């Protein structure tokens, strides 16, 4: 399974941008137009996340003594992609939650989940 970066525009939006550009006369640079649209969209996503983070972690005195806010903001805004272990555990959970398995299959999923939980990240 290929992991997509969390700030990747949805395919529908890329298609919309593709339709918005006027490339017929050869004066517009399609790659630059698409890159600019994607950068704008990504910046908007970043701004939205920054605003949510600041709403939750306003710079009150008690927060300033816990951790430097710049480091905390960086960690929140650039989370690491899920590890293979985390992805596998999420898959097992989806299967378990679906309830479409026989009891022996659910037991097998339990074995897999417990084995995955013991692995290092």
C-alpha positions in Angstrom: 0.0 0.0 0.0 1.5 3.4 -1.0 1.2 6.0 1.7 0.1 9.3 0.5 1.4 12.5 2.1 -1.2 14.2 4.3 -1.1 17.4 2.3 -1.7 15.9 -1.1 -4.6 17.6 -3.0 -7.5 15.3 -3.7 -7.5 14.0 -7.4 -10.8 15.8 -8.0 -9.2 19.1 -7.1 -6.2 18.5 -9.3 -8.7 17.7 -12.2 -10.5 20.9 -11.5 -7.2 22.9 -11.7 -6.4 21.0 -14.9 -9.7 22.2 -16.4 -9.2 25.8 -15.2 -5.9 26.4 -17.0 -5.8 27.7 -20.5 -3.0 26.0 -22.3 -4.3 26.0 -25.9 -2.5 29.2 -26.9 0.8 28.0 -25.5 1.3 31.1 -23.3 0.6 29.4 -20.0 3.0 27.0 -18.4 0.8 24.1 -17.2 3.4 22.8 -14.7 3.9 26.2 -13.1 0.1 26.8 -12.9 -0.5 23.4 -11.3 2.4 23.8 -8.9 1.1 27.2 -7.9 -2.4 25.9 -7.3 -1.0 23.0 -5.3 1.2 25.3 -3.2 -1.7 27.6 -2.5 -3.9 24.7 -1.5 -1.2 23.3 0.7 -0.6 26.6 2.4 -4.4 26.9 3.1 -4.3 23.5 4.6 -1.3 24.5 6.8 -3.0 27.7 7.9 -6.1 25.8 8.9 -4.1 23.4 11.0 -2.1 26.2 12.5 -5.3 28.0 13.5 -6.7 24.8 15.1 -3.5 24.2 17.0 -3.4 27.8 18.3 -7.0 27.6 19.3 -6.2 24.5 21.4 -2.8 25.6 22.6 -3.0 29.3 23.1 0.1 30.8 24.7 -1.0 30.9 28.3 1.7 31.0 31.0 1.1 27.3 31.9 1.7 26.2 28.3 4.9 28.2 28.0 6.4 26.3 30.9 5.6 22.9 29.4 7.5 23.0 26.2 8.8 25.5 23.7 5.8 26.3 21.5 7.8 26.4 18.3 9.0 22.8 18.7 5.5 21.7 19.7 4.0 23.4 16.7 6.5 21.8 14.3 5.7 18.3 15.7 2.0 18.9 15.3 2.2 20.4 11.8 4.7 17.9 10.4 3.6 14.5 11.9 5.5 11.5 10.8 3.6 9.2 8.5 2.3 6.1 10.1 4.7 3.2 10.4 4.1 -0.1 8.7 3.2 -1.5 12.1 0.6 1.3 12.7 -0.8 0.7 9.2 -1.0 -3.0 9.8 -2.7 -2.6 13.2 -5.2 -0.2 11.6 -6.0 -2.8 9.0 -6.5 -5.5 11.6 -8.8 -3.1 13.6 -10.9 -2.4 10.4 -11.3 -6.2 9.9 -12.2 -6.8 13.5 -14.7 -3.9 13.5 -16.4 -5.2 10.4 -17.6 -8.2 12.2 -17.9 -10.2 9.0 -15.7 -13.1 10.2 -16.3 -16.4 11.9 -15.1 -16.7 15.5 -12.0 -18.7 14.5 -11.0 -15.9 12.0 -11.5 -13.3 14.6 -9.3 -15.3 16.9 -6.6 -15.4 14.2 -6.9 -11.6 13.8 -6.3 -11.3 17.5 -3.1 -13.3 17.2 -1.9 -11.1 14.4 -2.8 -7.9 16.3 -1.0 -9.1 19.5 2.1 -10.0 17.4 2.1 -6.6 15.7 1.7 -4.8 19.0 4.9 -6.5 20.3 7.0 -5.3 17.3 9.1 -2.2 17.6 7.9 0.8 15.5 
